[in-house]
Amino acid sequence: MDVTALIETVSRTKSQAGELTPQQIIDRLSHALTEFTTSARNQDFAAAYQPSGNYTRLLLNSPDDPYQVVLVFWAPGMGSPIHDHADTIGAVSALAGETKEIKYGVRTVGEAVELTEVSKFTIAPGRIAPILPENDQQLHLMVNEAPHWAATVHVYLTAIHRYRQYEAVPGGAFRTAETSLWFDEYAVGRTMPTGASS
Ligand SMILES: [Fe+2]
């Protein structure tokens, strides 16, 4: 599956989302991401790509679309803070290398925000981490612990513009910081190989 077909699948899934259960949406996104991330041509592209920074977000579809398909490049040792996804449904996989994912459940007690680690997963080509609005399926961190670069693919059924990061405060609780989602590079579907893929 090439990038154009992946974007079309996300677009179609979004337009049909009203008739689908969240799990059916995840199943469709996962199936498409499995085909996309196990394509040798797409993997070769990610391995050869020279990102502009140690953590680089490349938007693959149009910024005007109501959904997002994002390629993220992680230098060795790079990780994200714990963050939510503005309650969107989505899915994450990898084209190159692998990243560790830790999901968190969140509980607000008065002013304090408490997070509990609920699962660990290794995101790799053909291995999909779902994102759902439910507590314990929405917050996560990702980190590339390997000594080589990783490239991950993120599909968000609803485009994320603002989301929250969770920062540890003394005493074991967290505070939230609202943040804008930015992109370092834009491809609008042109950068990646298109046409029948291996
Ligand atoms: Fe994320």
py3Dmol code that shows the C-alpha trace and the ligand (Angstrom):
import py3Dmol

protein = """\
ATOM      1  CA  MET A   1       0.000   0.000   0.000  1.00  0.00           C
ATOM      2  CA  ASP A   2       1.407   3.400  -0.972  1.00  0.00           C
ATOM      3  CA  VAL A   3       0.913   6.707   0.846  1.00  0.00           C
ATOM      4  CA  THR A   4      -1.916   7.803  -1.454  1.00  0.00           C
ATOM      5  CA  ALA A   5      -3.882   4.629  -0.697  1.00  0.00           C
ATOM      6  CA  LEU A   6      -3.227   5.023   3.031  1.00  0.00           C
ATOM      7  CA  ILE A   7      -4.518   8.609   2.983  1.00  0.00           C
ATOM      8  CA  GLU A   8      -7.577   7.528   0.937  1.00  0.00           C
ATOM      9  CA  THR A   9      -8.326   4.766   3.454  1.00  0.00           C
ATOM     10  CA  VAL A  10      -8.175   7.233   6.340  1.00  0.00           C
ATOM     11  CA  SER A  11     -10.385   9.695   4.460  1.00  0.00           C
ATOM     12  CA  ARG A  12     -12.960   6.994   3.637  1.00  0.00           C
ATOM     13  CA  THR A  13     -12.921   5.649   7.188  1.00  0.00           C
ATOM     14  CA  LYS A  14     -13.538   9.145   8.521  1.00  0.00           C
ATOM     15  CA  SER A  15     -16.472   9.736   6.189  1.00  0.00           C
ATOM     16  CA  GLN A  16     -18.022   6.412   7.298  1.00  0.00           C
ATOM     17  CA  ALA A  17     -17.140   6.790  10.986  1.00  0.00           C
ATOM     18  CA  GLY A  18     -20.753   7.503  11.990  1.00  0.00           C
ATOM     19  CA  GLU A  19     -21.754   3.948  10.977  1.00  0.00           C
ATOM     20  CA  LEU A  20     -18.738   2.218  12.537  1.00  0.00           C
ATOM     21  CA  THR A  21     -17.913   1.247  16.111  1.00  0.00           C
ATOM     22  CA  PRO A  22     -14.626   2.548  17.526  1.00  0.00           C
ATOM     23  CA  GLN A  23     -13.234  -0.994  17.257  1.00  0.00           C
ATOM     24  CA  GLN A  24     -14.243  -1.254  13.584  1.00  0.00           C
ATOM     25  CA  ILE A  25     -12.464   2.055  12.949  1.00  0.00           C
ATOM     26  CA  ILE A  26      -9.342   0.773  14.722  1.00  0.00           C
ATOM     27  CA  ASP A  27      -9.524  -2.467  12.698  1.00  0.00           C
ATOM     28  CA  ARG A  28      -9.630  -0.536   9.399  1.00  0.00           C
ATOM     29  CA  LEU A  29      -6.791   1.793  10.368  1.00  0.00           C
ATOM     30  CA  SER A  30      -4.728  -1.138  11.672  1.00  0.00           C
ATOM     31  CA  HIS A  31      -5.226  -3.148   8.495  1.00  0.00           C
ATOM     32  CA  ALA A  32      -4.133  -0.217   6.326  1.00  0.00           C
ATOM     33  CA  LEU A  33      -1.149   0.589   8.565  1.00  0.00           C
ATOM     34  CA  THR A  34      -0.036  -3.050   8.521  1.00  0.00           C
ATOM     35  CA  GLU A  35       0.017  -3.047   4.716  1.00  0.00           C
ATOM     36  CA  PHE A  36       1.698   0.359   4.612  1.00  0.00           C
ATOM     37  CA  THR A  37       4.434  -0.373   7.155  1.00  0.00           C
ATOM     38  CA  THR A  38       5.343  -3.825   5.838  1.00  0.00           C
ATOM     39  CA  SER A  39       5.964  -2.476   2.309  1.00  0.00           C
ATOM     40  CA  ALA A  40       9.699  -2.706   1.562  1.00  0.00           C
ATOM     41  CA  ARG A  41       9.469   0.383  -0.640  1.00  0.00           C
ATOM     42  CA  ASN A  42       7.976   2.490   2.154  1.00  0.00           C
ATOM     43  CA  GLN A  43      10.516   1.099   4.638  1.00  0.00           C
ATOM     44  CA  ASP A  44      13.385   1.918   2.264  1.00  0.00           C
ATOM     45  CA  PHE A  45      12.083   5.460   1.906  1.00  0.00           C
ATOM     46  CA  ALA A  46      12.013   5.957   5.699  1.00  0.00           C
ATOM     47  CA  ALA A  47      15.464   4.442   6.162  1.00  0.00           C
ATOM     48  CA  ALA A  48      16.990   6.741   3.513  1.00  0.00           C
ATOM     49  CA  TYR A  49      15.147   9.920   4.525  1.00  0.00           C
ATOM     50  CA  GLN A  50      17.222  12.691   6.076  1.00  0.00           C
ATOM     51  CA  PRO A  51      15.010  14.524   8.581  1.00  0.00           C
ATOM     52  CA  SER A  52      15.708  18.137   9.498  1.00  0.00           C
ATOM     53  CA  GLY A  53      16.058  17.441  13.233  1.00  0.00           C
ATOM     54  CA  ASN A  54      16.424  14.773  15.937  1.00  0.00           C
ATOM     55  CA  TYR A  55      12.638  14.660  16.365  1.00  0.00           C
ATOM     56  CA  THR A  56      10.932  15.568  13.117  1.00  0.00           C
ATOM     57  CA  ARG A  57       7.239  15.496  12.307  1.00  0.00           C
ATOM     58  CA  LEU A  58       6.365  15.266   8.607  1.00  0.00           C
ATOM     59  CA  LEU A  59       2.682  15.708   7.707  1.00  0.00           C
ATOM     60  CA  LEU A  60       1.930  13.397   4.762  1.00  0.00           C
ATOM     61  CA  ASN A  61      -1.553  14.640   3.873  1.00  0.00           C
ATOM     62  CA  SER A  62      -2.876  18.159   3.298  1.00  0.00           C
ATOM     63  CA  PRO A  63      -3.005  20.454   6.349  1.00  0.00           C
ATOM     64  CA  ASP A  64      -6.550  21.310   5.193  1.00  0.00           C
ATOM     65  CA  ASP A  65      -7.791  17.725   5.672  1.00  0.00           C
ATOM     66  CA  PRO A  66      -9.909  17.010   8.768  1.00  0.00           C
ATOM     67  CA  TYR A  67      -7.595  14.070   9.646  1.00  0.00           C
ATOM     68  CA  GLN A  68      -3.799  13.632   9.852  1.00  0.00           C
ATOM     69  CA  VAL A  69      -1.283  11.076   8.602  1.00  0.00           C
ATOM     70  CA  VAL A  70       2.116  11.867  10.122  1.00  0.00           C
ATOM     71  CA  LEU A  71       5.587  10.387   9.753  1.00  0.00           C
ATOM     72  CA  VAL A  72       7.799  10.998  12.803  1.00  0.00           C
ATOM     73  CA  PHE A  73      11.571  10.482  12.837  1.00  0.00           C
ATOM     74  CA  TRP A  74      13.283   9.727  16.159  1.00  0.00           C
ATOM     75  CA  ALA A  75      17.049   9.928  16.669  1.00  0.00           C
ATOM     76  CA  PRO A  76      18.537   7.346  19.059  1.00  0.00           C
ATOM     77  CA  GLY A  77      17.388   8.125  22.605  1.00  0.00           C
ATOM     78  CA  MET A  78      14.654  10.576  21.598  1.00  0.00           C
ATOM     79  CA  GLY A  79      11.342  10.287  23.431  1.00  0.00           C
ATOM     80  CA  SER A  80       8.078  12.178  23.797  1.00  0.00           C
ATOM     81  CA  PRO A  81       6.573  13.487  27.018  1.00  0.00           C
ATOM     82  CA  ILE A  82       3.394  11.778  28.241  1.00  0.00           C
ATOM     83  CA  HIS A  83       0.587  13.310  26.177  1.00  0.00           C
ATOM     84  CA  ASP A  84      -3.032  12.897  25.110  1.00  0.00           C
ATOM     85  CA  HIS A  85      -4.445  13.058  21.569  1.00  0.00           C
ATOM     86  CA  ALA A  86      -7.349  15.522  22.018  1.00  0.00           C
ATOM     87  CA  ASP A  87      -9.721  12.515  22.308  1.00  0.00           C
ATOM     88  CA  THR A  88      -9.284  11.403  18.708  1.00  0.00           C
ATOM     89  CA  ILE A  89      -9.342   7.791  17.535  1.00  0.00           C
ATOM     90  CA  GLY A  90      -6.098   6.802  15.844  1.00  0.00           C
ATOM     91  CA  ALA A  91      -3.364   4.234  15.385  1.00  0.00           C
ATOM     92  CA  VAL A  92       0.440   4.208  15.364  1.00  0.00           C
ATOM     93  CA  SER A  93       2.953   1.880  13.703  1.00  0.00           C
ATOM     94  CA  ALA A  94       6.558   2.099  12.461  1.00  0.00           C
ATOM     95  CA  LEU A  95       8.328   2.027   9.092  1.00  0.00           C
ATOM     96  CA  ALA A  96      11.860   1.815  10.485  1.00  0.00           C
ATOM     97  CA  GLY A  97      13.312   0.689  13.802  1.00  0.00           C
ATOM     98  CA  GLU A  98      10.993   0.373  16.775  1.00  0.00           C
ATOM     99  CA  THR A  99       9.787   2.530  19.643  1.00  0.00           C
ATOM    100  CA  LYS A 100       8.627   1.628  23.118  1.00  0.00           C
ATOM    101  CA  GLU A 101       5.133   2.821  23.983  1.00  0.00           C
ATOM    102  CA  ILE A 102       3.795   3.141  27.543  1.00  0.00           C
ATOM    103  CA  LYS A 103       0.077   3.873  27.966  1.00  0.00           C
ATOM    104  CA  TYR A 104      -1.291   5.638  31.064  1.00  0.00           C
ATOM    105  CA  GLY A 105      -4.610   5.903  32.830  1.00  0.00           C
ATOM    106  CA  VAL A 106      -5.417   9.325  34.280  1.00  0.00           C
ATOM    107  CA  ARG A 107      -7.270  10.300  37.442  1.00  0.00           C
ATOM    108  CA  THR A 108      -7.903  13.807  38.738  1.00  0.00           C
ATOM    109  CA  VAL A 109      -7.954  14.180  42.525  1.00  0.00           C
ATOM    110  CA  GLY A 110      -8.773  17.778  43.423  1.00  0.00           C
ATOM    111  CA  GLU A 111      -6.052  19.845  41.795  1.00  0.00           C
ATOM    112  CA  ALA A 112      -3.721  16.901  41.311  1.00  0.00           C
ATOM    113  CA  VAL A 113      -3.512  14.679  38.234  1.00  0.00           C
ATOM    114  CA  GLU A 114      -2.456  11.092  38.918  1.00  0.00           C
ATOM    115  CA  LEU A 115      -1.198   8.803  36.163  1.00  0.00           C
ATOM    116  CA  THR A 116      -0.958   5.033  36.285  1.00  0.00           C
ATOM    117  CA  GLU A 117       1.060   2.964  33.825  1.00  0.00           C
ATOM    118  CA  VAL A 118      -1.376   0.496  32.250  1.00  0.00           C
ATOM    119  CA  SER A 119       0.502  -1.183  29.382  1.00  0.00           C
ATOM    120  CA  LYS A 120       3.786  -1.431  27.519  1.00  0.00           C
ATOM    121  CA  PHE A 121       4.105  -2.212  23.831  1.00  0.00           C
ATOM    122  CA  THR A 122       6.787  -2.267  21.165  1.00  0.00           C
ATOM    123  CA  ILE A 123       5.720  -0.386  18.033  1.00  0.00           C
ATOM    124  CA  ALA A 124       7.398  -1.856  14.939  1.00  0.00           C
ATOM    125  CA  PRO A 125       6.521  -2.449  11.263  1.00  0.00           C
ATOM    126  CA  GLY A 126       3.246  -4.405  11.214  1.00  0.00           C
ATOM    127  CA  ARG A 127       2.672  -3.853  14.950  1.00  0.00           C
ATOM    128  CA  ILE A 128      -0.058  -1.323  15.690  1.00  0.00           C
ATOM    129  CA  ALA A 129      -0.773   0.673  18.844  1.00  0.00           C
ATOM    130  CA  PRO A 130      -4.394   1.903  18.934  1.00  0.00           C
ATOM    131  CA  ILE A 131      -5.461   5.290  20.303  1.00  0.00           C
ATOM    132  CA  LEU A 132      -8.997   5.580  21.659  1.00  0.00           C
ATOM    133  CA  PRO A 133     -10.778   8.310  23.622  1.00  0.00           C
ATOM    134  CA  GLU A 134     -11.260   6.070  26.666  1.00  0.00           C
ATOM    135  CA  ASN A 135      -9.189   6.564  29.763  1.00  0.00           C
ATOM    136  CA  ASP A 136      -6.124   4.233  29.598  1.00  0.00           C
ATOM    137  CA  GLN A 137      -6.192   4.163  25.750  1.00  0.00           C
ATOM    138  CA  GLN A 138      -5.542   7.871  25.103  1.00  0.00           C
ATOM    139  CA  LEU A 139      -2.420   8.920  27.020  1.00  0.00           C
ATOM    140  CA  HIS A 140       1.009   7.558  26.195  1.00  0.00           C
ATOM    141  CA  LEU A 141       4.678   8.251  25.802  1.00  0.00           C
ATOM    142  CA  MET A 142       6.941   6.888  23.088  1.00  0.00           C
ATOM    143  CA  VAL A 143      10.706   6.520  23.148  1.00  0.00           C
ATOM    144  CA  ASN A 144      13.352   5.215  20.763  1.00  0.00           C
ATOM    145  CA  GLU A 145      15.739   3.331  23.044  1.00  0.00           C
ATOM    146  CA  ALA A 146      17.689   1.760  20.172  1.00  0.00           C
ATOM    147  CA  PRO A 147      21.091   3.010  18.967  1.00  0.00           C
ATOM    148  CA  HIS A 148      19.680   3.745  15.491  1.00  0.00           C
ATOM    149  CA  TRP A 149      16.916   5.948  14.067  1.00  0.00           C
ATOM    150  CA  ALA A 150      13.229   5.036  14.131  1.00  0.00           C
ATOM    151  CA  ALA A 151      10.401   6.265  11.906  1.00  0.00           C
ATOM    152  CA  THR A 152       6.799   5.922  13.086  1.00  0.00           C
ATOM    153  CA  VAL A 153       3.500   6.499  11.272  1.00  0.00           C
ATOM    154  CA  HIS A 154       0.604   8.135  13.129  1.00  0.00           C
ATOM    155  CA  VAL A 155      -2.967   8.263  11.877  1.00  0.00           C
ATOM    156  CA  TYR A 156      -5.418  10.585  13.646  1.00  0.00           C
ATOM    157  CA  LEU A 157      -9.023  10.343  12.469  1.00  0.00           C
ATOM    158  CA  THR A 158      -9.684  13.859  13.771  1.00  0.00           C
ATOM    159  CA  ALA A 159      -6.893  16.353  13.098  1.00  0.00           C
ATOM    160  CA  ILE A 160      -5.142  17.364  16.326  1.00  0.00           C
ATOM    161  CA  HIS A 161      -4.384  21.059  16.764  1.00  0.00           C
ATOM    162  CA  ARG A 162      -4.188  21.409  20.547  1.00  0.00           C
ATOM    163  CA  TYR A 163      -3.383  18.605  22.981  1.00  0.00           C
ATOM    164  CA  ARG A 164      -2.044  18.195  26.507  1.00  0.00           C
ATOM    165  CA  GLN A 165       1.326  17.138  27.825  1.00  0.00           C
ATOM    166  CA  TYR A 166       1.728  15.805  31.364  1.00  0.00           C
ATOM    167  CA  GLU A 167       4.692  16.970  33.400  1.00  0.00           C
ATOM    168  CA  ALA A 168       5.754  15.393  36.683  1.00  0.00           C
ATOM    169  CA  VAL A 169       5.659  17.630  39.754  1.00  0.00           C
ATOM    170  CA  PRO A 170       7.270  16.881  43.129  1.00  0.00           C
ATOM    171  CA  GLY A 171       5.246  14.378  45.145  1.00  0.00           C
ATOM    172  CA  GLY A 172       4.496  12.023  42.274  1.00  0.00           C
ATOM    173  CA  ALA A 173       1.570  13.881  40.678  1.00  0.00           C
ATOM    174  CA  PHE A 174       1.469  15.571  37.279  1.00  0.00           C
ATOM    175  CA  ARG A 175       0.356  18.879  35.865  1.00  0.00           C
ATOM    176  CA  THR A 176      -1.003  19.393  32.377  1.00  0.00           C
ATOM    177  CA  ALA A 177       0.340  21.817  29.808  1.00  0.00           C
ATOM    178  CA  GLU A 178      -1.750  22.588  26.739  1.00  0.00           C
ATOM    179  CA  THR A 179       0.362  22.560  23.591  1.00  0.00           C
ATOM    180  CA  SER A 180      -0.067  23.145  19.861  1.00  0.00           C
ATOM    181  CA  LEU A 181       0.739  20.296  17.494  1.00  0.00           C
ATOM    182  CA  TRP A 182       3.286  21.580  14.995  1.00  0.00           C
ATOM    183  CA  PHE A 183       4.831  20.028  11.902  1.00  0.00           C
ATOM    184  CA  ASP A 184       8.464  20.479  10.905  1.00  0.00           C
ATOM    185  CA  GLU A 185       7.931  19.420   7.319  1.00  0.00           C
ATOM    186  CA  TYR A 186       4.997  19.072   4.917  1.00  0.00           C
ATOM    187  CA  ALA A 187       4.787  16.552   2.116  1.00  0.00           C
ATOM    188  CA  VAL A 188       1.153  16.669   1.002  1.00  0.00           C
ATOM    189  CA  GLY A 189       1.541  13.123  -0.245  1.00  0.00           C
ATOM    190  CA  ARG A 190       4.284  13.955  -2.739  1.00  0.00           C
ATOM    191  CA  THR A 191       7.402  12.923  -0.851  1.00  0.00           C
ATOM    192  CA  MET A 192       6.791   9.200  -0.532  1.00  0.00           C
ATOM    193  CA  PRO A 193       6.814   6.631  -3.344  1.00  0.00           C
ATOM    194  CA  THR A 194       3.426   6.164  -4.994  1.00  0.00           C
ATOM    195  CA  GLY A 195       1.973   3.517  -7.274  1.00  0.00           C
ATOM    196  CA  ALA A 196       1.964  -0.271  -6.859  1.00  0.00           C
ATOM    197  CA  SER A 197       4.318  -1.122  -4.018  1.00  0.00           C
ATOM    198  CA  SER A 198       6.155  -4.247  -3.024  1.00  0.00           C
TER     199      SER A 198
END
"""
ligand_1 = """\
1
LIG
Fe 1.122 10.145 20.700
"""
view = py3Dmol.view(width=600, height=400)
view.addModel(protein, "pdb")
view.setStyle({"model": 0}, {"cartoon": {"style": "trace"}})
view.addModel(ligand_1, "xyz")
view.setStyle({"model": 1}, {"stick": {}})
view.zoomTo()
view.show()
